Amino acid sequence: MIDTTTFSTRSEAIASITDAIEAGGAVTDASAEFDIDAIADELVTEHADETPEGATIASSINFFIDADEDTFWATVTAHELDGK
């Protein structure tokens, strides 16, 4: 299952992706079988509030996985590494 939490850091969001891939037990080392960075580039979204002048409010930056379950798994599958 995909965690729909808002994360404080991109690394936390990426860890959630890895956990989701490994949760079923069929994959024990997601980073050895999938390009985790490419998956994160497609799925992890950053959000931050802005001042009226358009400046980012640093304390408001957060990350989330922007995908439903079908999109998540399609993206994971698309980034399977060769040579298994």
C-alpha positions as CSV (number, residue, x, y, z in Angstrom):
1,M,0.0,0.0,0.0
2,I,1.2,3.5,-0.8
3,D,1.7,5.9,2.1
4,T,-0.3,9.1,1.5
5,T,1.5,10.9,4.3
6,T,3.1,14.3,3.8
7,F,6.8,14.0,4.4
8,S,9.2,16.6,5.8
9,T,12.0,15.6,3.5
10,R,12.3,14.1,0.0
11,S,14.4,11.3,1.6
12,E,11.4,10.3,3.8
13,A,9.2,10.1,0.7
14,I,11.7,8.0,-1.1
15,A,12.0,5.7,1.9
16,S,8.2,5.3,1.7
17,I,8.4,4.3,-1.9
18,T,11.1,1.7,-1.1
19,D,9.0,0.3,1.8
20,A,6.0,0.0,-0.5
21,I,8.0,-2.0,-3.1
22,E,9.4,-4.3,-0.5
23,A,6.2,-4.7,1.6
24,G,5.0,-7.7,-0.4
25,G,8.1,-9.7,0.3
26,A,8.8,-10.5,-3.3
27,V,11.5,-7.8,-3.5
28,T,13.9,-7.6,-0.6
29,D,16.2,-4.8,-2.0
30,A,14.2,-2.4,-4.1
31,S,17.3,-0.3,-5.0
32,A,18.9,-3.4,-6.5
33,E,15.9,-4.1,-8.8
34,F,14.5,-0.6,-9.6
35,D,15.8,2.8,-10.4
36,I,14.5,4.4,-7.2
37,D,15.7,7.9,-8.1
38,A,13.8,7.8,-11.4
39,I,10.7,6.6,-9.7
40,A,11.0,9.4,-7.1
41,D,11.5,12.0,-9.9
42,E,8.2,11.0,-11.3
43,L,6.2,10.5,-8.2
44,V,7.5,12.8,-5.4
45,T,6.1,16.3,-5.5
46,E,7.2,19.2,-3.4
47,H,4.8,21.7,-2.0
48,A,5.5,25.0,-0.2
49,D,3.5,28.0,0.8
50,E,4.6,31.4,-0.5
51,T,4.5,34.9,0.9
52,P,2.4,37.5,-1.0
53,E,5.6,38.5,-2.8
54,G,6.1,35.0,-4.1
55,A,8.9,33.9,-1.9
56,T,8.9,30.4,-0.6
57,I,8.3,30.0,3.1
58,A,11.0,27.5,4.0
59,S,9.2,26.1,7.1
60,S,6.3,25.1,4.9
61,I,8.1,22.9,2.5
62,N,6.8,19.3,2.4
63,F,6.8,16.4,0.0
64,F,4.2,13.8,-1.0
65,I,3.8,10.9,-3.4
66,D,1.5,12.2,-6.2
67,A,0.0,8.9,-7.6
68,D,-2.8,6.6,-7.1
69,E,-2.0,2.9,-6.7
70,D,-2.2,2.0,-10.4
71,T,0.1,4.9,-11.4
72,F,2.5,4.1,-8.6
73,W,2.9,0.5,-9.7
74,A,3.1,1.4,-13.4
75,T,5.9,3.8,-12.6
76,V,7.7,1.2,-10.5
77,T,7.4,-1.4,-13.3
78,A,8.6,1.1,-15.9
79,H,11.9,1.6,-13.9
80,E,12.8,-2.0,-13.4
81,L,16.6,-2.4,-13.8
82,D,17.9,-4.8,-16.5
83,G,20.2,-7.7,-15.6
84,K,18.1,-9.5,-13.1
